[in-house]
Amino acid sequence: LEERRQIRKFLAAIPHLTELADQSILCEIQNNFTQTFGIPTIIVDNEGIPVTACDAGNEFCRMIKSCPKGAEKCKQFSTKVETEALKDTRSKVYYCFAGLAHFSAPILVEHIHLGSIEIQGAQVFLPINPNKLKGIAKELGLNYDELLEKASSVPRFPEEKVYAAGELLYAIANTISSLCMHEHKLLHKIAELSTFSQIGRAITSNL
């Protein structure tokens, strides 16, 4: 009975994303997508930690995250985007407090969130509103002129391009999910056979 409990416990455990999907493959997917669409993407685990090396950020976002209050607001927003993306499976763009577009396509195995492919901080069509920037600079205690200069360097994309990229990211996330599911089942089968083997040896020894 105890051995069965151990098997069920193992089967219920979900490994880290990089244990189910080769990290080099994830890097290749991310790089190819970024080069094709020109929209920086990032692949993160279920805690929002990047699992691939990337340059998905921009100077504007980095300046905001340089202060504790800005970093916390960005972290809370990223968590909200991931949570909403898990609830609503449609391709949907979310806008942060600075007015930049964010997108998240979840990677799932057995309805458990392993990670996401994300677009973080893209300008859509119009530049960031200067009045909004003044409010952000005042709230976070940042230099307005420097923040305005950083904002002007953030690339702009047509709204339809961001939505098209989002649709493709969902398709890619689903493919990665399928690969992870296959690997997950394989690991379970190996663990199950290993456990049964240990039980067999224990029984034989006792006899």
ChimeraX attribute file (.defattr): number of C-alpha atoms within 10 A of each C-alpha:
attribute: neighborCount
match mode: 1-to-1
recipient: residues
	/A:1	6
	/A:2	7
	/A:3	12
	/A:4	12
	/A:5	10
	/A:6	13
	/A:7	18
	/A:8	13
	/A:9	10
	/A:10	15
	/A:11	16
	/A:12	11
	/A:13	10
	/A:14	16
	/A:15	13
	/A:16	13
	/A:17	25
	/A:18	17
	/A:19	13
	/A:20	20
	/A:21	17
	/A:22	11
	/A:23	15
	/A:24	11
	/A:25	13
	/A:26	19
	/A:27	17
	/A:28	12
	/A:29	17
	/A:30	23
	/A:31	19
	/A:32	12
	/A:33	19
	/A:34	18
	/A:35	11
	/A:36	10
	/A:37	14
	/A:38	14
	/A:39	19
	/A:40	21
	/A:41	29
	/A:42	26
	/A:43	27
	/A:44	20
	/A:45	19
	/A:46	18
	/A:47	12
	/A:48	16
	/A:49	12
	/A:50	15
	/A:51	17
	/A:52	19
	/A:53	13
	/A:54	15
	/A:55	10
	/A:56	17
	/A:57	16
	/A:58	17
	/A:59	15
	/A:60	20
	/A:61	21
	/A:62	13
	/A:63	17
	/A:64	23
	/A:65	17
	/A:66	13
	/A:67	13
	/A:68	11
	/A:69	14
	/A:70	21
	/A:71	17
	/A:72	13
	/A:73	14
	/A:74	18
	/A:75	14
	/A:76	11
	/A:77	17
	/A:78	20
	/A:79	14
	/A:80	13
	/A:81	22
	/A:82	23
	/A:83	14
	/A:84	14
	/A:85	20
	/A:86	19
	/A:87	9
	/A:88	9
	/A:89	11
	/A:90	12
	/A:91	17
	/A:92	18
	/A:93	17
	/A:94	18
	/A:95	17
	/A:96	15
	/A:97	12
	/A:98	19
	/A:99	18
	/A:100	19
	/A:101	20
	/A:102	23
	/A:103	27
	/A:104	30
	/A:105	28
	/A:106	29
	/A:107	27
	/A:108	21
	/A:109	20
	/A:110	11
	/A:111	8
	/A:112	12
	/A:113	19
	/A:114	23
	/A:115	27
	/A:116	28
	/A:117	26
	/A:118	26
	/A:119	24
	/A:120	23
	/A:121	25
	/A:122	24
	/A:123	23
	/A:124	19
	/A:125	14
	/A:126	11
	/A:127	15
	/A:128	18
	/A:129	12
	/A:130	13
	/A:131	9
	/A:132	12
	/A:133	20
	/A:134	16
	/A:135	13
	/A:136	19
	/A:137	19
	/A:138	11
	/A:139	11
	/A:140	16
	/A:141	13
	/A:142	18
	/A:143	13
	/A:144	16
	/A:145	12
	/A:146	12
	/A:147	20
	/A:148	17
	/A:149	12
	/A:150	17
	/A:151	22
	/A:152	14
	/A:153	12
	/A:154	19
	/A:155	15
	/A:156	17
	/A:157	17
	/A:158	11
	/A:159	15
	/A:160	11
	/A:161	15
	/A:162	24
	/A:163	15
	/A:164	12
	/A:165	22
	/A:166	23
	/A:167	16
	/A:168	15
	/A:169	24
	/A:170	21
	/A:171	13
	/A:172	19
	/A:173	22
	/A:174	17
	/A:175	13
	/A:176	23
	/A:177	23
	/A:178	15
	/A:179	14
	/A:180	23
	/A:181	17
	/A:182	13
	/A:183	15
	/A:184	20
	/A:185	12
	/A:186	13
	/A:187	17
	/A:188	18
	/A:189	13
	/A:190	11
	/A:191	15
	/A:192	18
	/A:193	13
	/A:194	13
	/A:195	16
	/A:196	15
	/A:197	12
	/A:198	13
	/A:199	13
	/A:200	12
	/A:201	12
	/A:202	11
	/A:203	10
	/A:204	9
	/A:205	8
	/A:206	7
	/A:207	6
